[in-house]
Amino acid sequence: MLKQVGAIVSVAAFSPRALVQAQARSQGLAAVGNALVSLTPTEAETLRAIIARLIPADENGPGALEARADRFIDRALGGALKNLRPVYGAGLAAVNSYAQSSKGIAFVKLSASDQDAVLTAIEQNQATGFTGGSAQFFNLLRTHTIQGTFSDPFYGGNENFIGWDLIGYPGARIAVSANLQRMDVKPESSRKSAYDYGMFNKGEI
């Protein structure tokens, strides 16, 4: 998506109709808010604890949890990734089972260092109880966490453009002015989703 947006240099009109659509989408996302679409409360709690360790908040700024990568995953599992819903259910349960067997307590209740130790074992395919091996689930979850942190906020993640701010991406634009091409000045963020523009219209979340 970032490459697609970056390649567009022609100017397109932003019609009143597109503005209305953008406002409607924004209101729709606000209405959904933090309500779970696919995951159970226990699964969501485990997922949030995991993504908080995969891309943690630190001196560089907020991380995946603050960017709401968990919401991105939850919504995707009810839509484009719905075929992976059983994989997530089994995988998150296996994370807790392994944490319980190796550390004596559920994953969300572990210290940050113990959570990292559990995730390292899972990443290195050393954790038991995972169908197809623990590394397979770890890689899947890491990929979706990255997508949820840095993808277009239209899909539920990248809250308040946190992900784009972290990597210095100024946001979607339909035209690139000479000032925006200067190398000596940090470009001002557009604070816009690609779907705020009519040319990227999408009917459903």
C-alpha positions in Angstrom: 0.0 0.0 0.0 2.8 2.4 0.9 4.5 1.8 -2.5 1.2 2.3 -4.3 0.5 5.6 -2.6 4.1 6.7 -3.0 4.0 6.1 -6.8 1.0 8.3 -7.4 2.1 11.8 -8.5 -1.0 13.0 -10.4 -3.6 15.2 -8.9 -7.1 13.9 -8.3 -10.1 15.9 -7.3 -11.4 15.3 -3.7 -15.1 15.5 -4.3 -17.8 16.4 -1.7 -19.2 12.9 -2.2 -15.8 11.4 -1.3 -15.7 13.7 1.8 -19.0 12.4 2.9 -17.9 8.8 2.4 -14.7 9.4 4.4 -16.7 10.9 7.3 -19.1 8.0 7.2 -16.2 5.5 7.4 -14.7 7.4 10.2 -18.0 7.3 12.1 -18.3 3.6 11.4 -14.9 2.9 12.8 -15.7 5.0 15.9 -18.9 3.0 16.4 -17.1 -0.3 16.3 -14.5 1.2 18.7 -12.8 -1.4 20.8 -15.6 -4.0 20.5 -14.2 -7.4 19.7 -15.2 -8.8 16.3 -13.6 -12.3 16.3 -11.6 -13.0 19.4 -12.8 -13.9 22.8 -11.9 -11.6 25.7 -9.3 -14.1 27.0 -7.8 -14.5 23.5 -7.7 -10.7 23.0 -6.0 -10.3 26.4 -3.3 -12.8 25.5 -2.9 -11.2 22.0 -2.4 -7.8 23.5 0.2 -9.0 25.9 2.1 -10.7 23.1 2.1 -7.8 20.6 3.3 -5.5 23.5 6.4 -7.6 23.6 6.9 -8.0 19.9 7.0 -4.2 19.2 7.3 -2.7 22.7 6.9 1.0 23.5 10.3 2.4 24.3 12.4 5.5 24.0 11.6 5.6 20.3 7.9 6.0 20.9 4.7 3.9 21.3 4.6 0.3 20.1 2.2 -2.2 18.6 -0.2 -2.2 21.5 -0.6 1.6 21.4 -1.0 1.3 17.6 -3.8 -1.2 18.2 -2.3 -4.0 16.1 -4.6 -6.3 18.2 -7.7 -4.5 16.8 -6.3 -4.9 13.3 -5.8 -8.6 13.8 -9.3 -9.1 15.4 -11.0 -7.4 12.6 -9.0 -9.2 9.9 -9.9 -12.5 11.5 -13.5 -11.6 10.9 -12.9 -10.7 7.3 -9.9 -11.2 5.0 -8.1 -13.6 7.4 -11.2 -15.5 8.6 -9.7 -18.8 7.5 -7.0 -18.3 10.1 -9.5 -17.8 13.0 -9.1 -21.5 14.2 -5.3 -21.1 13.9 -5.3 -18.1 16.2 -7.7 -19.8 18.7 -5.4 -22.9 18.9 -2.2 -20.8 18.9 -3.2 -18.4 21.6 -4.4 -21.3 23.8 -1.1 -23.0 23.2 0.8 -19.9 24.3 -1.0 -19.9 27.6 -0.6 -23.6 28.0 3.1 -23.4 27.4 3.5 -20.4 29.7 1.6 -22.3 32.4 3.7 -25.4 32.0 7.1 -23.6 31.8 6.5 -20.7 34.1 3.6 -21.8 36.2 1.2 -19.0 35.3 -0.8 -17.6 32.3 1.2 -15.5 29.8 -0.5 -12.2 30.6 0.5 -12.5 34.3 4.2 -13.1 33.6 6.8 -10.4 34.0 8.1 -8.8 30.8 11.3 -10.8 31.0 9.4 -14.1 31.4 7.1 -13.2 28.6 10.1 -12.6 26.4 11.6 -16.0 27.4 8.3 -17.8 26.5 8.1 -15.9 23.1 11.8 -16.7 22.4 11.1 -20.4 23.0 8.1 -20.2 20.7 10.1 -18.4 18.0 12.9 -21.0 18.1 10.3 -23.8 17.7 11.1 -25.2 21.2 7.7 -24.7 22.7 5.3 -27.7 22.9 1.6 -27.9 22.2 1.6 -26.1 18.8 0.2 -27.7 15.7 2.8 -27.6 13.0 5.4 -26.3 15.4 5.5 -23.1 17.6 7.7 -21.2 15.1 5.0 -21.3 12.5 2.5 -19.6 14.8 5.1 -17.1 16.0 6.0 -16.0 12.4 2.3 -15.6 11.5 1.6 -13.5 14.6 4.7 -11.4 14.1 3.8 -10.7 10.5 0.3 -9.6 11.4 1.6 -7.5 14.3 3.8 -5.6 11.9 1.0 -5.2 9.4 -1.3 -3.9 12.1 1.2 -1.4 13.4 2.2 0.0 10.0 -0.7 -0.5 7.6 -3.3 2.0 6.7 -5.4 2.9 9.8 -8.5 2.2 7.8 -8.0 -1.5 8.7 -8.1 -0.9 12.5 -4.4 -0.6 13.4 -1.9 2.2 13.2 -4.0 4.2 15.8 -3.4 7.9 15.5 -0.8 7.2 12.8 1.6 5.9 15.4 3.2 3.4 13.1 3.7 5.9 10.3 5.2 8.4 12.8 7.6 5.7 14.0 9.1 5.2 10.6 8.7 8.8 9.4 6.1 8.1 6.7 4.2 11.3 6.2 0.9 9.6 5.2 -1.1 9.2 2.1 -1.1 11.9 -0.5 -2.5 12.2 -4.0 0.1 14.8 -5.1 3.7 15.4 -4.1 4.7 19.1 -4.1 8.3 20.3 -4.6 8.5 21.2 -0.9 7.6 17.6 0.0 10.6 16.4 -2.1 13.2 18.4 -0.1 15.8 16.2 1.6 16.7 18.8 4.2 13.2 19.1 5.8 11.0 16.5 7.4 7.8 16.3 5.5 4.7 17.3 7.4 2.3 14.4 8.1 -0.9 14.5 6.1 -2.7 12.6 8.9 -4.8 10.9 6.2 -5.7 7.3 5.4 -5.5 6.4 1.7 -9.3 5.8 1.9 -9.9 9.4 2.8 -9.4 10.0 -0.9 -12.1 9.1 -3.4 -9.7 7.3 -5.8 -9.1 4.7 -3.0 -12.7 4.3 -2.2 -13.6 1.0 -0.4 -17.1 0.0 0.5 -16.4 -2.3 3.4 -13.9 -2.6 6.3 
